[in-house]
Amino acid sequence: MKVKNKRGTSVRTCYCSNWLQHWRKFTGEVTYSCRAEGCNRTDIVGAHVLRTVSYDNREYIVPLCKLHNKADGFVELKPWTKLAPANVKNTCGNGQLL
């Protein structure tokens, strides 16, 4: 799956302490390395991304290293990577999963 980084999101916050924790909570997954294909760097953050398919304009969180989080263009994700919805109102901000 290909994704594109969403720009201008560094000031956003959620109720999970950070976006990487948000991804872990809402996917049930744990990772210690970048989810970009061919990358095993461990300096990961919860990156805001958009899928490249035209029918989905929602924003998601995925663990990427700092290099891939700043990348322009598209990033190919490892096949088993799960995306977490970035909409705080519908996830950690709804009061049910805090």
Beta strands, then each sheet from edge to edge (+ up, - down):
strand 1: 2-5
strand 2: 44-51
strand 3: 59-65
strand 4: 74-76
strand 5: 84-85
sheet 1: 4+ 1- 2+ 3- 5+
end
